[in-house]
């Protein structure tokens, strides 16, 4: 039997495979490109392509594709075979460096947000050598960036790589001030936890809302939900365990460090967590993980639901983005140190994050804004829409003592001075986790908990990387010119704490009093919905910062603003049309059929004996008839609102109308339909119920 270490990464053209199949000169040239960003010579590219092709063919591959991440939120690929005609009428398998480095897919049908006209079809994919090629099925997949004919980024990878470079550049400036001349690179690393639901495929196939929208638009609460907390970390059911076993195997073959798996809070909900890797690779691997989850689920006659809120009344699914900074010398910059200098450095990077989150809270909120996530944020199962940072009691006390120049009453009672003076040590993981915090420090990393389960992690990390890079830039500008570094360092940290402490909150984020305090007293943003959050992208100070670090051009930012608003409108439009269709074609006929059967029973009772009362049937007939009329009326109202929606022009106007008018009408229709479900006999209800879906997988 093949062991995990033997097959782990077997479908990845990683460093181990490169070293084995490339000449020493080619291998070292490629490594320089990966580590330092040096230009790749075409002869080196040809050698890499030939070795990559040979390896792929040996593993059953017949095609190659430039695998990229357009602004659809999912991945894209166009397959080309390796075959090339031979003079004798046969074919040979070839793959050139030119084909490896650049591809030319049709870019006209991908979202561009006005960056290009529909008839301008040309686009380019460019090999990203920092992310390893892999085999999926019979295809060699080459991770690539995707841009237009004019060079504008049409994907998520390109800005992510730019943001990583901006963060590296500014981090190195800070580290040089602390004497770390040996550090050549600082990399943001991420471990994204992935939550999901598993439902039976036969039941899924009977629900148009799940098929068209990924979530249930109707559904009364079952008698039992998550009230007993018995599903969380509970025994994994055999069918789910078999799915998880196969999923691990497929992920491990692709070098994805799937580590932790368990049942989540809601019935039928589960979680997978990987080990950290660089943000670029983590982003690629998370996209792959979501795709493979769905494929493996299908093999088990299951469906993997990645929607943020597939079921009302139980917890939705998020994606916790665990983020840290590491040097190429193996130092975690968010780990406290053994010496005063190490701790001073730690505190400087810590307050850089505090400043970044405070200054660019709107950008971070916009990065996680989707129609699906709107159902989850602030619903007492996920962080509120207000962004704050949790640091824990000890770190907060240390920052308070620095701000006020008072003794720290912790492990060591000493006045807080930085530089070569003594700084109290503090232990890692010395505080409880705060699951209500959007942005929590958890020992040697930050956990950004606001991402929705179906989100690409690229967007959040682009904004986080760049915002922190901006804080570090400002810090470096101030410290590099200081005549007394230790004093300047102390003053800078003190000033930063005083200016940005409003973003620090260690309490209950679900408490209504906190939301009031955050917005009315602290002046923090409360961007409750996607139409509220997306305009933050084009706010001048946010645009200026992103452009200054060359992460986006102005046109690229404005295109994202338009694409996200358009996606929000399209998603909710599909949901509303699906609701009306299900109400008209399934729910109303089902309830009417049940009413008809009740009328027949009443008639039969009267025929048997006029003295036999039929109060039960008559009462139920009256109630259901009223509900039928109300469902019909509210469906009419929703359809009329959709007609009005079609007359609108500007996306912002359309999104606001959806938020303020369409969604409330959808909620009103759902409420009465769900009430009808509770009164309709089970055999008449036209699709599987919440109870069927949440408890149907054994």
N, C-alpha and C positions, 0 to 999 in steps of 0.2 A: 504493500500500500504506500502510495506517495505521501510524504509528510508535507505539512504546510511550509516549512523552510525550503523544501525542494521545489515546490511549484510557485511560491510567492514571487510575484513580478515576472513570471515566465512569459507573459504577453506584453512586456514593456521593453523597449529598446533603451535601457537605462545605462548608467555609468559602468556598471559591471559588464553589460553586453558590449558597450562601445569599446571598452578596454580590451575585451577579448577579440573583437572582430576588426578593429582599426589598427593601422600602424601606429607606432609611438608618436611620430611627428603629427599625423592627422589627429590623433586622440588629444594631444596636448594643445594643438591649435583650436580644436573644437571647445575644449575646456576653457581656454582663454576667452573665447567668444561668449561662453555661458557665464563665466565669472566676472569678466571685465567689460563685456560689451564690445569687444574689438570686431572689426569687419571680417566676415568669413570669405576666404578666397574661394573662387569657383572650383579650383582643383580639389580643395578640401571638401567642398560640397559634393562634388562628383564621387569622391571616395566614400563619404558618409552615405550617400544615396545608394551606391552599389551594395555596401555592406548591409544597409537597412533593408533593401529589397531582398537580398539573399536570405537574411534572417526571417523576414516576413513570409517568403515563399516556403521556406522549410517548415513554417508553422501553419501552412495551409492557406495563406492569403493569396488572392488572385487579383485584388484591386487595391488602389490607394485613394485616399481622400484628404483634402485639406479641411480639417475639423475646426470649425470656428463658432463664435458665440455672437450672433447678430443681436439686434435690439428687440428681438421677439421674446427674450427671456429663456429660450431653449437653444440647443445647439443645431448646427446645420452642416451638411456634408454633401458633396457631389462626387460620385465614385468613377474612377477611371481604371481600366485594367492595365496590368503590366505588359500586355501582349504587344509585340511589334512584328510586322510581317517579315519573314525571312525569304531569301531569293528562291528557295525550293518550294515555296507555297505553304510552308509551315510557319509557326510563329516562335519567337524567342521572348523571354521575359526581361524587360529593360526598365530602368528608372534612372533618370539623370539628375545631376545637381540642380539644373535649371528647374526641373519639375518639383524638386524638393523645396527649393527656396520660394518659388512664386507660383500661384495659381490664378485663374481668371474666371471666377464664377459670375453668373448673371446677378447684378446687384439691384435690378429695377424693382423686384417684388419684395424686398426687405424694407422694414420701416427706416425712413431717413429723416423724418421731421422737416421736410422741405430742403434738405441739403442738395437734393438732385431731383430732376423731373423724371416722370415715369419712363419716358423714351430714352433716357440716359442710362443704358443698361450696364456699361462696363464697370467692373469692380475688381479688386485684387485681394488675394490672400497671401500673407507673407509668413514664412516659417518662424515660429518662436522656439529657438533652440534651448531656452531655459525650461521648457516643459517637455517631458519625454514623449516620443511617439509610442503608440500602442496598437495592438491588434484587437479588433472587435468583429466577431464573426469571421468573415473571410476578407476583411479589409484592413489595410494598414492606415491608421488614423494619425495624421500629422497636425498637432496643435498649431494654429496660425492666428495671426491678426487679420482683420478684414477692414479694408478702406475703399473709398470711392476712387474714381478716375482722377479726381482733383486732390486726392490725398487726405480727405476728411475721414476720421475714424467712424466706421459704421458698426462698431462692435463694443463689447464690454472689456475685452482683453487689452486693447491698446491703451485706453486711459488708465487701466489698472497698472500696467507696466510703467507708465509715466509716473503715476503716483508713488510707486515703490522706489523709483529712481529719485524723485523729489525728496522723499523721506530719508533715503540713504545719504543723499548729498548734505542735508542739514544736520543729520545725526552725526556724521563724520566731523563736521565743524565743531560740534559740542565736545565730542570725545577727544579731539585734538587738544582742546583747552585743558582737559584732565590728564594729558600726557599719554594718551593711547595712540601713539603714532603707528603702532603695529597693526591696528585695525584697518582693514581695507574696504570692508563692506558691512553695512547694517541692513538686516532684512526683517520685514514684518512677517510674522508667522501666525497661522490661523488653524484652529481646530473647530470646525463647524458641527455642532450637534444637530441631528436631523430627526424631526418628529414626523409621524405619518400614521394613517389609519389603514387597516386591512379589512375589506368586506368580501363577502362571497360574490363571485362573478355572476352567478345565475340571478341573484337578487339585484345586483348592479344593473344588469341588462334590462330589468323591468322598470327602471326609473329614468325618465327622460332628463330630469334635472341633473342627476349625477353624470349622465352621458354628455350632455351639452355644456354644463357649467362646472362640474367637479364638486358641487355641493348640493345638499338637499334644500330645495326652496319651500317645501312643505314637510310637515312631520310633527305630530303631537308627541310630547314627552312620554316615554314608557314608564311603567310603574317603578322601575329601578333604573337608576343612571349611575352616577359616580359617588353617590352620597356616602357609601360605606367605606370608600377609599380602599377597597379590596383588590382593585386591579393594579394599582401602582406597585411596581416591583414584585407583583404576584407571580405565581407559577405560570410559566409560558405554556400555552396550549400546544398539543402535539402538531397540529397543522401549521401553526405559526412558527413553532420551533423548526419544522422542516423547511419552511420558507427562509428563516434566518440562516440556517445551515447552508443552504444553496447560495444565498446571497453573499455570505462571507467568502465562500469558495470563489465565486465570480469576481468579487472585489479584490481578494488577495492575489488572484492571477494578474490583475491589472495594477498591482503594487499599491493599492489603496489600503491604508493602515486602519481598517475597521477594527475597533478595539472593544467597545462597550455596546451591549444590547439589553433592553429591558422593556417591560410593560410600562406605559405611561399612565397618567391619571384617568383618562376617559376610557370606558370600555372600547375595545378594538383599536386602541391607540398604542403606539410603540415608539421607541427611539433607538437610533444608531449614532454612536459617537466615534470619530476617528482620532488618531494621534496627530499632533501638530506637524505641519510642514509649511513650506513657504507659501505666501498668500496666492501667488500665481498658480502653483500646482494645486493648492487646496481648492481654489475656485474651479479649475478644470475637473478635479476629482469629485467635487460635490455635484457638478452637473452630470458627470458619469454615474455617480451613485444614485441620483434620482431616476435616471433612465433605466439603470439596471434593476432597481427596486421594482419598477413597473413590469419589466420583462420577466423577472423571476416570479413575481406574483402571478402573472398569467399562466405560468407553467404549473402552478398549484391551484388553478381555478379560483384565484383571488384577484382582487383589484386593489392596487395601492393608491390611496387618496392623499394627494399632497396639498390640497386646498387648505387655506388657513382656518377655515371654519366650516367643515363639511356637515356638522350637526349643531343645531341650535340647542342650548341648554346644557351642553357638556363642553369641556375644554377644547379649544382649538389647538392647532399645531404651529409651533414656531421653529426657529432655527437660531440657536444661540451661537454667536460669533465670538469665540474665545481668541483674543488678539494679544500678541506680545511682540517685543523687539529683541532680536538677537544679533550678536556680532559674529563675524566669520572666525573669531577666536573662541567662540563658545560661551560668551557672556550673555546672560539674560538681563537686559537693562532695567527690568522691573523687579529684579530680585535685590533685596536689601543686602548690604555687604558687611564685612568684618571690620573695616577700617572707616574712620571718619570721612576720608575722601570718597570711598565707595558709596557711603550713605548719602553724602552730599550730591554725588552724581545721580543716584537713584531718585532723590527728592526733586532734582531739577527736571528729570524726565517725567516724573509723576505730575508735577505742577504744569508741565507743558501739555499733558493730556487734559488736565483740569481746565486750563485756559482754552484749549482747542474746542472742547465740548461746549463750553460756555459761549465762546465767540461764534461757533458754527453749529449751534443746536438745530437751527432751521434746516441746514443742509443734511445733517444726520437724519432728521425726521423725514425729509423728502426722499432720502435714499431707501427708505423702507415703506414708502407709501404706495399701496395698491388697493384696489377695491376689496380684495379678499382680506387684507390685513386690517382694514377699517372695522371689520366685524369682531376682531380679536383684541386690538389694543384698547386698554382701559376697561376690559370686560371682567375684571377680577380673576383673570386666569393668565394674564400677560401684563407687561408694564403699561402704565398709563401713557397717553400721548405726550405728556410733559416729560422732557428729558432732564434727568438729574444724574449725579454720580454718587455711588455708595463707596465709601472708603473704610468703613468700620471705625469703632470707637478709638482704638489706639492711634491709628494714622491720623485721624481727625484731631485728636488731642495733641499730637506732635505738631501738626500744622498750626493749631491754635497757639501753641507756645512759641513757635517761630514768629507768628504774626504779632504777638503781644510782648515778645522779649521777656517771657516769664519762665520760671523753672518748669520742666516737664515732670509731672508727678507719676511717672510710669516706672519702668524697670530701673532707671537711674535718674536721680533728681539733679539735673544739671541745666544750667541756662543754655538755651538753644542758640549756639553759634555754629557756623558752617566752616568749610575749608579744613584746616589742619586741627581745629579745636574738636574736642570730643563731642560726639553725637550719640544720644541714647540708641542702643540697638532695639530693634523690635522684631518679633518672630513672624514667620510666614503663616498664613491661614490662622491668624489669631482671633478672628471674628467669625460670627455666624454668616452664612450666605444670605443675601437679601434677594429673594426671588421676585420681589415687587419693584426692584430697581431696574431702570432701562439700561444702566451702564454701571457695572459693579466691579470693583477691584477684588480679585479673589486669590490673593497671595503673591503671585508673580506674573499676573496677566490681568487683562480687563475682559469682562464678558458683556458684550453688546447683545441684549436679549430681545430687541424689538423686531428683528427680521422675521418675516413670514416664512412658512415652511416651503413654499414654492419659489421664493425669491432666489435669484442668483446672488451669491455673497459678494460679487464684484462691486456692485454699486455702493454698498455700505463701506467697504474697505477702501474704495477710491476716495470717498469723502473723509473717512477717518485718517487715512495715511496723509492726505494733503493738508488737512486741518492741523494735524500734529506737526507736519513739516513747517507750516507757517509759524507756529509757536516757537519751534526750535530756531527758525531763521531770525525771528525777532530777538530771541535770547542770545544767539551767537553774535548778532550785530552789536548788542549792548556789551557783551562780555569781552569780545575780542579787542575792544579799544580801552578796556579798563586798566588803570595804573595799579590798582590794588585788586587783584582777582578775587581773593577771599571775601573782602568786604563787598565788592560788587555782586558776587554770587549770593551772599546772605541777603543783601538789599533786594536783589531781583526776586528771590524766592519769597521773601516777606511781602513785597509789593504784589506779586502774582496771587498769593493766597488772599490778600486783602481785597483785591479787585474782583476775584472770581469765586470767592467762597459761596456765593449765592447758589451755585450749581451743585454744591455738596449737600446731600440729604441722606441720612442713615435710617430714616423711619419707614413707616408703612405707606408705600406708594398708592395703595388702594383707598386710603382714607380721603374722604371728601374734603376734610380740613386741609390736607396737604395741597390739593389742587388749588384751593382758594389762596392759601399762603404763597404757593409757587407763582401764581399769576398776578395776584393783587399786591403782595408785599415784596416778592423777590423780582418780579418783572420777567419771569420765564415765559417762553412761548407755550401755548396750548393749541396745537394744530391737530384738531380732532379727526379730520377727514383728509382724504387724498386731495380734493380740490383746494383745501386750505394749505396743504403742505407743499404741493408742487411749485407754486409761485416763488418759493424760497430759492429755487434754482437760478432764477433770473434777477434776484435782488442784487443790486449793484456791488455791494461789498463782497458778497459770495462769488459773483462772477469774476471780480477783479482778483481775488485770491487764487481761484482755480486757474485763471489765465496767467497770472504771474509765475506760477510754478509749471506752466506749460503742460498741464494735465488735459485741459480742453482749450479749444479756440472758442471765440464767442459764438460762432455759428454752430459748433458742436453742442454747446450748452443749450442754446435756444432750440436746437433740434430735439434734444432729450426732453426738454420741457413740453414740447408739442406732442412727442410720442407718448409720454406718460399720461398726459391728459386724454389723448385720443384712446389709449388702451383702457383707461378707466371708463370712458363713455361707452366703448364697444362692449366691455365685459358686462356692465350693468344693463345695457340694451339687450344683450342676449338673454340675460337672466329674466328680465321683464317679459320678453316675448315668450320665453319658455313657460313662465308662470301662467300667462294667459292661455297658452296652448293646452297645458295640463288641466287647467280649470275647466276650459270649454269641452275638451275631448275625453277627459278621464274622470275628474272629480264630480262634476255636475251629473253626468250620466249615471255614475255609480250611486250617488245619493238618491237620485230620482228612482232608480231601480229598487233600492231598499224601501223607499217610501211606497212604491207600488205594491211591494210584497206586504207591507204593513196594512195597506188598504184592503188587500185580499183577505188577510187574517181577520180584520174588523168585520168585513162583509160575511165571512164564514161564521163568525161568532153570532152575529145577528140572525143568520139563517138557522142556526142550531137552537138558539133560545134567546128571545128578545130580552130576557131578564139578566143574561150574563153581561156584566159591565165590560167595556173595552177601554177603560181610562188610560191604561198603559200605552196601547197603540195610538189612541187619539192624541194623547199628550205628545208622544214622540213624533207623530205625523205633523202636528202643528209646529213643533220646534224645528224639525228638519226642513219643512216647507219654507219657514222663515229664513233659515240658513241658506237654502238654495237660492232664494230671491236675493239675499244679501251678497252671496258669492257672485251671482250673475251681475248685480249692480256694480260691485267693486271691480270686477273684471272689465266691465264697460268703462269705468272711470280710469283704470290703468291704461286701457287701449287708447282712450281719448288723449291721455297725457302723452302717450308715445307718438301719436299723430302730431301733437304740438311740438314735441321734441324734434321731429323731422323738419320743422320749419326754421329751426335756429341755425345761425351761421357760425359765430365764433365758438371755439372749443371751450373757452373759459365759461361762456354763458351756458353752453350745453351741460358742462360738468356741474355747474351750480344748480341748474334746474333738476338734474338727476339727483343730486344730494338733497335738495330741499323739497322736491315734489314727487319724483318717481319712486325713490326708495321708501318714503313714508307710505305711499299708496301700495307698494309691494308688501310692506309689513301689515297693512290693514287687510289686504286680501288673504295673506297667510293666516292671520289670526282667526278669521271666520272659517276658513277651510280646515284648519287644525281642530277647531271645535267640532266641525261636522264629522271629522275622522273619529273622535271619541264617542260619537253617538251612532255611528254606522256599523252594522254587523261586519265582522272580519272578512267573511267570504265575499262581501260586496266591494270592499275597499280595493281600488284598482292596482296598487303597487305595494311592495314591501314596506312595512312600518319601521320606525326607529328601533323598536324591540327586535324585529327580524334582523336588521342590519348590524346593530351593535353587539348582539349576542348570537349571531348566526354562524360564526366561525368557531368550530370546536377544536 
